[in-house]
């Protein structure tokens, strides 16, 4: 039961503040300008154009529903998407200045649903997938209409995360409240791939492993990492089998994971014990907490342009920035203007 409650927490159902400011739930860095970034707290969306020194509130025109996920169009970065708890998806065409609700196909799941993640097809920015607590949804027209894609995913409903293979976009993995599912046809059909991950017969129970992040290695597409509420798992055979790694980490509840865009085998993990990095595919780990006044990390993001630039959001102690791959962290302004 503890794992299930923790998964609901990470899915955005309970995001209570902790400390002097709201948790930084989401960090979304501009794909071509590392100084432009968006964050979401329990109450607002903010945007910075100077690497986090100053912020603008962008929540005007939206409902008061909490924003749990954000996505930036990789080809037209002025187009921004926001996924909420209980009010579906919003879209902005002007960098967050104005928002429009785009919920066609999501209406039946809106009130009880949390939008956890956006995933863009690297070959078609109009083609988007959503991970939600009511399943996987797909849009082929930039969010104008959504279609549920859950064929074969019978044992679970809550989908927390999606990991798309950038070299083979038809291949995607779904991290759920009961392990991992895989599709090889862009979500038309899913198959359970839990060997070594979730014991047989436990998927429907509260003891099932909750997956918080699943990501495909950009340098080795058959290698996939699954961060969970009870440790880190790795497959090197396209999820035919999983092995547990990172057991030396003191805290096994992982809330955020980043696979380094520039260096093969480099992984960053974040959770209640701060940030850790492995440079050997998960065999050994070092802490990266210098400069952090808290180790209770909620979100972690790497710049798409400069692989040395990272942002870390905490569970109530503000936002931090690193310019040296996480070796040192600097606190950014923690009092955001509530315009």
Buried (B, 14 or more C-beta within 10 A) or exposed (E): EEBBEBBBBBBBBEBEEBBEBBBBBBBBBBBEBBBBBBBBBBBBBBBBBEBBEBBBBBBEEBBEBBBBBBBBBBEEBEBBBBBBBBBBBBBBBEBBBBBEBBBBBBEEBBEEBBBBBBBBBEEEBBBBBBBBBBBBBBBBEBBEBBEBBBEBBEBBBBBBBBBBBEEEBBBBBBBBBBBBBBBBEBBEBBEBBBBBBBEEEBBEEEBBBBBBBBBBBBBEBBBBBBBBBBBBBBBBEBBEEBEBBBEEBEBBBBBBBBBBBEEEBBBBBBBBBBBBBBBEBBEEBEBBBEBBEBBBBBBBBBBBBBBBBBBBBBBBBBBBBBBEBBBBBEBBEBEBEEE
